[in-house]
Amino acid sequence: MNEPPDSDPPEVDPPGGEQSGGDRPGRGDARRDRWRSHREARREAFVQAALRALAAHGPDFGMEHVAAEAGVTKPVLYRHFTDKADLYVALGQRGTQLLFERLIPALNNEEAPVPRIRRSLHAYFSVIEEHPNLYRLLIRRPFGRDVVAEDKELIGAALSRLLGDYLRALDMDSGAAEPWGHGIVGLVQNVSEWWLERRTMSRDAVVEYLTEIIWAAIDGIVRQHGVVLDPEAPIEVNKVVKLARRR
């Protein structure tokens, strides 16, 4: 059952803190910690409600839609979000979390090159397919912050380091790693935006085409330097990607 609109009490410092001589030291801090945890849990529940509202109403959803999904009134929402832009930022953070939770394990799976590329692309496209309106919202940047560009930069830099490590392990010049890494990210994002709006092929098909394109570039470059890689055999030196939001 939904909670009543007034289920959140006014935010005040809990009684019995260090200002109260009769309480044990630290008791007020513990109460404040509990209240902070409560607010974080409520905020998380409202982000989930916003995701449902976004899926149902599209990028032009309103705070009234979020309130209805959460079973509260708009004033309760505004106790946890300063304005709609604040909620958008929280949704952007959730989008990044959803993406990284799937993408990082796929990128770091100790597989052969082509299955590793394919698995990573499936992870990326699965998030977009399951949350298309969230992706559209983030592309529009209604809150003045380009979360998609931030994630592109982060993933591009990580792929650049990964490719550089592999090129050096193969005794090749790693100077091309940075434009190569960012180029792959740009390719995937542009194709994903096109696919999201057109849907002229299945997710499996678009992932397979992209896998072939990316592997053809890798295979062609390493062959120019006399290196032949088996696309279906794991590379002896396994490198991993670490992604984290810069604060």
C-alpha positions as CSV (number, residue, x, y, z in Angstrom):
1,M,0.0,0.0,0.0
2,N,1.3,3.5,-0.8
3,E,2.4,5.7,2.0
4,P,0.2,8.7,2.9
5,P,1.3,12.1,1.5
6,D,2.5,13.3,4.8
7,S,4.6,10.2,5.6
8,D,7.8,12.3,5.7
9,P,8.2,14.3,8.9
10,P,9.7,17.8,8.7
11,E,13.5,17.7,8.6
12,V,14.9,18.8,11.9
13,D,17.8,17.9,14.0
14,P,16.9,14.8,16.1
15,P,16.5,15.4,19.8
16,G,18.8,14.0,22.4
17,G,22.0,14.9,20.6
18,E,25.2,16.3,22.0
19,Q,23.3,19.5,23.1
20,S,21.3,17.4,25.6
21,G,23.3,16.8,28.7
22,G,21.3,13.8,29.8
23,D,22.1,11.7,26.7
24,R,25.1,9.6,26.0
25,P,27.7,11.2,23.7
26,G,27.1,10.3,20.0
27,R,23.4,9.4,20.5
28,G,22.4,12.5,18.4
29,D,24.8,11.5,15.7
30,A,23.3,8.0,15.5
31,R,19.8,9.5,15.2
32,R,21.0,11.8,12.5
33,D,22.5,8.9,10.7
34,R,19.2,7.0,10.9
35,W,17.4,10.1,9.5
36,R,19.9,10.4,6.7
37,S,19.4,6.8,5.8
38,H,15.7,7.2,5.8
39,R,16.0,10.2,3.4
40,E,18.3,8.4,1.1
41,A,15.9,5.4,1.0
42,R,13.0,7.7,0.2
43,R,14.9,9.5,-2.5
44,E,15.9,6.2,-4.0
45,A,12.2,5.2,-4.0
46,F,11.3,8.4,-5.8
47,V,13.9,7.9,-8.4
48,Q,12.4,4.5,-9.1
49,A,9.0,6.1,-9.4
50,A,10.5,8.7,-11.8
51,L,11.8,5.9,-14.0
52,R,8.3,4.4,-14.1
53,A,6.8,7.8,-14.9
54,L,9.4,8.3,-17.6
55,A,8.6,4.9,-19.2
56,A,4.9,5.6,-19.2
57,H,4.8,9.3,-20.2
58,G,8.1,9.9,-22.1
59,P,10.7,12.6,-21.6
60,D,8.1,15.3,-21.1
61,F,6.8,13.7,-17.9
62,G,6.0,16.0,-15.0
63,M,6.5,15.9,-11.3
64,E,2.8,15.1,-10.9
65,H,3.4,11.9,-12.8
66,V,6.2,11.0,-10.4
67,A,4.1,11.8,-7.4
68,A,1.3,9.6,-8.7
69,E,3.7,6.7,-9.3
70,A,5.1,7.1,-5.8
71,G,1.7,7.6,-4.1
72,V,2.6,10.9,-2.6
73,T,1.9,14.6,-3.3
74,K,4.2,16.9,-5.1
75,P,5.2,18.8,-1.9
76,V,6.6,15.5,-0.5
77,L,8.8,15.1,-3.6
78,Y,10.1,18.6,-3.1
79,R,11.3,17.7,0.3
80,H,13.8,15.4,-1.4
81,F,14.5,17.2,-4.7
82,T,15.1,20.9,-4.8
83,D,13.4,21.1,-8.3
84,K,12.8,19.0,-11.4
85,A,16.5,19.6,-12.5
86,D,17.6,17.9,-9.3
87,L,15.5,14.9,-10.1
88,Y,16.9,14.8,-13.7
89,V,20.4,14.7,-12.3
90,A,19.4,11.8,-10.1
91,L,18.0,10.0,-13.1
92,G,21.2,10.7,-15.0
93,Q,23.2,9.2,-12.2
94,R,20.9,6.1,-12.3
95,G,21.4,5.8,-16.0
96,T,25.2,5.8,-15.6
97,Q,24.9,3.2,-12.8
98,L,22.7,0.9,-15.0
99,L,25.1,1.2,-17.9
100,F,28.3,0.5,-15.9
101,E,26.8,-2.4,-14.0
102,R,26.4,-4.2,-17.3
103,L,29.2,-2.8,-19.4
104,I,32.1,-3.2,-17.0
105,P,31.7,-7.0,-16.5
106,A,31.2,-7.5,-20.2
107,L,34.3,-5.5,-21.1
108,N,36.4,-7.4,-18.5
109,N,35.2,-10.9,-19.4
110,E,38.2,-13.0,-20.2
111,E,37.0,-14.1,-23.6
112,A,38.3,-14.1,-27.1
113,P,38.3,-10.7,-28.8
114,V,35.1,-11.0,-31.0
115,P,32.9,-12.6,-28.2
116,R,34.2,-9.9,-25.8
117,I,33.3,-7.1,-28.3
118,R,29.9,-8.7,-28.9
119,R,29.1,-9.1,-25.2
120,S,30.1,-5.5,-24.5
121,L,27.8,-4.2,-27.3
122,H,24.9,-6.3,-26.1
123,A,25.4,-4.9,-22.6
124,Y,25.3,-1.3,-23.9
125,F,22.3,-1.9,-26.3
126,S,20.3,-3.8,-23.7
127,V,20.3,-0.7,-21.4
128,I,19.1,1.5,-24.2
129,E,16.5,-1.0,-25.3
130,E,15.1,-1.4,-21.8
131,H,15.2,2.3,-20.9
132,P,14.7,4.2,-24.2
133,N,13.0,7.2,-22.7
134,L,15.7,7.6,-20.1
135,Y,18.3,7.7,-22.9
136,R,16.2,10.2,-24.8
137,L,15.9,12.4,-21.7
138,L,19.6,12.4,-21.1
139,I,20.4,13.2,-24.7
140,R,18.1,16.3,-24.5
141,R,20.0,17.6,-21.4
142,P,17.1,19.4,-19.9
143,F,19.0,20.1,-16.7
144,G,22.1,21.8,-18.4
145,R,24.3,18.8,-17.7
146,D,25.4,16.4,-20.5
147,V,25.5,13.1,-18.7
148,V,25.8,11.2,-22.0
149,A,28.9,13.3,-23.0
150,E,30.4,12.7,-19.6
151,D,29.9,8.9,-19.9
152,K,31.3,9.0,-23.5
153,E,34.5,10.7,-22.3
154,L,34.8,8.3,-19.4
155,I,34.3,5.2,-21.5
156,G,36.5,6.6,-24.4
157,A,39.4,7.2,-22.0
158,A,39.0,3.8,-20.5
159,L,39.0,2.1,-23.9
160,S,42.0,4.2,-24.9
161,R,44.0,2.9,-21.9
162,L,42.8,-0.7,-22.7
163,L,43.8,-0.5,-26.4
164,G,47.1,1.2,-25.4
165,D,47.9,-1.7,-23.1
166,Y,47.2,-4.3,-25.8
167,L,49.2,-2.4,-28.4
168,R,52.2,-2.2,-26.2
169,A,51.8,-5.9,-25.3
170,L,52.0,-6.7,-29.0
171,D,55.1,-4.5,-29.4
172,M,53.1,-2.0,-31.5
173,D,53.0,1.8,-31.4
174,S,50.2,2.8,-28.9
175,G,49.9,6.4,-30.2
176,A,46.7,5.6,-32.0
177,A,45.0,4.2,-28.9
178,E,43.3,7.5,-27.9
179,P,41.7,8.4,-31.2
180,W,40.8,4.8,-31.7
181,G,39.1,4.4,-28.3
182,H,37.1,7.6,-28.6
183,G,36.3,6.7,-32.2
184,I,34.7,3.4,-31.2
185,V,32.6,5.2,-28.6
186,G,31.4,7.7,-31.1
187,L,30.6,5.0,-33.6
188,V,28.6,3.0,-31.1
189,Q,26.7,6.0,-29.7
190,N,25.7,7.4,-33.2
191,V,24.5,3.9,-34.3
192,S,22.6,3.4,-31.0
193,E,20.8,6.7,-31.4
194,W,19.9,5.9,-35.0
195,W,18.7,2.4,-34.0
196,L,16.7,3.6,-31.1
197,E,14.6,5.9,-33.4
198,R,14.4,3.7,-36.5
199,R,14.4,0.1,-35.2
200,T,14.9,-1.2,-38.8
201,M,16.7,-4.3,-37.4
202,S,16.8,-6.4,-34.2
203,R,19.2,-5.7,-31.4
204,D,21.1,-8.9,-32.3
205,A,21.5,-7.7,-35.8
206,V,22.8,-4.3,-35.1
207,V,25.2,-5.7,-32.4
208,E,26.5,-8.2,-34.9
209,Y,27.1,-5.6,-37.6
210,L,29.0,-3.4,-35.1
211,T,31.0,-6.3,-33.9
212,E,32.1,-7.1,-37.4
213,I,33.0,-3.4,-38.1
214,I,35.0,-3.0,-34.9
215,W,36.9,-6.3,-35.2
216,A,37.7,-5.6,-38.9
217,A,39.4,-2.4,-37.8
218,I,41.4,-4.1,-35.1
219,D,42.3,-7.1,-37.3
220,G,43.3,-4.8,-40.2
221,I,45.6,-2.6,-38.1
222,V,47.4,-5.4,-36.3
223,R,47.9,-7.3,-39.6
224,Q,49.6,-4.3,-41.1
225,H,52.2,-4.7,-38.3
226,G,52.6,-8.4,-38.9
227,V,50.5,-9.6,-36.0
228,V,47.7,-12.1,-36.5
229,L,45.1,-12.6,-33.8
230,D,42.6,-15.4,-33.6
231,P,39.2,-13.7,-33.1
232,E,37.9,-16.7,-31.3
233,A,40.8,-17.4,-29.0
234,P,41.5,-15.4,-25.8
235,I,44.6,-13.2,-25.9
236,E,47.3,-14.4,-23.6
237,V,47.7,-11.0,-21.9
238,N,44.3,-10.1,-20.5
239,K,43.7,-6.4,-19.8
240,V,40.8,-5.0,-17.8
241,V,38.8,-1.8,-17.8
242,K,38.1,0.3,-14.7
243,L,35.3,2.8,-14.9
244,A,34.3,5.2,-12.2
245,R,32.5,8.5,-12.2
246,R,35.0,11.3,-11.5
247,R,33.9,13.5,-8.6
